[in-house]
Amino acid sequence: MKTPGATTDSMLSRRALLRGGLLAGVAALADATTSIAQAPSQQPPTSLVQAVRVAEKQTGGRARKAEMERERGVDVYEVKTVSKDGSAKVLVDPASGNILRVVTPGFVSSIANVFDRDDQRKDQAAFARLEGSPMTLASAIDAAQKETGGRAVKGALKSQYGSTLFEVSVVKDWTMQKVLVDPATAKVVTLPPQGKRKDDD
């Protein structure tokens, strides 16, 4: 036979477990909501186009590739620029638009030819194509965003059958799509999801 005290204790224990379960559920829901709010899909204050222009101004070169990257656990824009003097990699903070770091080949490394000569030739070929193009990477990204209504997360100079093109990856409605932008006509063409082309990287 159960005593009244034991029954009361049992009820209190059940209530405590129920209350604990409800609190844990509320906490989990709050965490999930916070995670969704902080997801990378949320548009940062600084756009990829702005990051490209900041990097070009800093280095005096032309951007050939730009994308969102994870650097030491933090999302950053990585912009690769080329000029007649060489190449540079610029890291831009998406939140503030400030330059975090600029990486360029050192003088000693250049003299010793530590950097791959093929990469140097690619950089110079990319610079020549960018100099002869009526459109910049920033303009191509802007055109792709306007055409698709999405947000660009990556853009790069491409060479296809000897022609200069820009390939831009755009996110819209949680879906990634790639488009090609022809600098000669400013025409934007959506690419099929399958298929991979050789690029200039």
Secondary structure, DSSP 8 states (H G I E B T S, - for coil): ---HHHHHHHHHHHHHHHHHHHHHHHHHHHHHHHHHHTSTTS--SS-HHHHHHHHHHHHSSEEEEEEEEEETTEEEEEEEEEETTEEEEEEE-TTT--EEEEE---HHHHHTT-S-HHHHHHHHHHHHHHHT-SS-HHHHHHHHHHHHSSEEEEEEEEEETTEEEEEEEEEETTEEEEEEEETTTTEEEE--SS-------
